[in-house]
């Protein structure tokens, strides 16, 4: 397995991912702010329990997410595809990681009890970085044998 440093750097450089869930109405994608805990490879986000994506996650917690740099220059394309599982997380530690990343959100989120914190545990990831060569891909599997994500690399 190659070093995850380029993946972690891209994740830490950004703060919004597009989370994709699946339900009876078909696939669904939504952009969300995230804080990343590199030690545990967890994305932390907050959302209302009544949203479509959280309702779908309650039934099927396997999700995909993407992070990418918007550019019109093909040589600058960078992005990550992530697969994993989402869980509700009520720990204070998780909240504090999120609030450290987004201090302005503390008052808002604490005043909105419908907003809860969730973690996306990264199980697989693919980094695309055209700055390293056209179509350059690096891939990682953090938990072998899991059904989440694409077929094995």
N, C-alpha and C positions, 0 to 999 in steps of 0.2 A: 504494500500500500504506500502510495506516495504521500508526501507531507501535505497536511491540510492547511498550511499557512496561507496560500493564495485564496482559498475558499473563505477562511475565517476573516481575512482582510477585507474581502468584498462584502461579506455579511456585516462587518462592523462599520464599514464606510457608509452603509445605507440605513434606512430606518422604516421603510415601507416594503411589505411584500404583498403579492397577490396570492391569496389562499383559495384553493379549489377544493370543493366538496362535491359529493354526489348524493342525489336523493331521487325520490319517485318522479319529480318534475324534470330530472335530467341533471347534467353538470351545472355547477354554479361557481363563479369566481368573484372575490371581493378584495379590494385593497385594504390593508390594515397596518397601523403602526406596530412595530415590534421592538422589543429589547432582546438582546441576545446574551445568553450565559454561555460563554465559550467553554468553561470547565465541564459543563454537563451537556453541551450541544443542544440546548433548549432555546426555542424562540418563545418569548412571553408576549401575549397580546391580551387586550381587553375587548369585550363585546357584550352586547345585550343578549340575554338568554332567549329572547323571542325572535332573533334574526334567523333568516333562512339557513345560513351556514352553520349556526350553532345547533339549530334543530336537526339538520342533517348529520352533524358530527355526533350528536347524542345517539343516533341510530347506527352510524358507521364512522368511527373515529379515524379511519385511514384517509389521509389527505395528501395533496401535493401543493407546493408553493413555488413561486418564482420571484427572483430579485434580478433587476437588470438596470443597466445604464441606458438612458435614452440618448441616442445619437443617430445622426444621419451618415456618419462616416463608418463604412464597413470595417475598417481596420481598428476601430475603437470599440467594437461590440464586446460587451462583457455581461455575463449573467450567470445565475445559479438556478438550477432546478433541484428541488428538495422534496423528499418523500418521507412520511412518518406518521405518527399518531398524535392526536390531540387529546388532552385530558384537562378537566376542570382542576384548578389549583387554588386552594384557599389559604396557602401558607403566607405568612407575613414576609418571609424572605423573598418570595417571588414578587410580591407587591413592591417591595423596596427596590429590587433590581429594576423593575419597570419605572418606578418614580424617580430613580436616580437618572435614568435615560431621558425621561420626560417629566421634569419637575413641575411644569405648568399644569399637568393633568391631575395632580393629587386632589385638589379641591373639587374639581369637576367629577372625577370618578368616585370619590368618597361620598359625594352628594347624590349619586345615582345608583341606588341599590340593585337595579336591574343589570348593571354592568358587572361582569365577573371577570376573573383572570383565568386564562387558559395557557397551557404550554403545548407547543409542538415539539415533540422529541424527534430530532433528526435521525433517521435510520439509513437513508441513502442520499447521496448528493452528486450532482454533476456540475462542473464549472466550465463555462465556455468563455474563452478569452482570446479574441482575435489579435490582441496586442502581442501575444506570444507566438502567433502564426495563424494563418487563416483556418478557421474551423477547429482550433486547438481545444481539446476536451480533456478534462481530468475528472476521474470518477472515484467515489468512495462508497463502501458499504460498511456501516458501523455495527450492524447486527445481522450476521449471516442467518439465512434460513427463514427470514420473516417474509410474510406475503405482501407487505406494504410496498408500494412503488412498482417500478417497471420490472420486467424480467431481469435476471442477473446480467451484469455488465459483461 
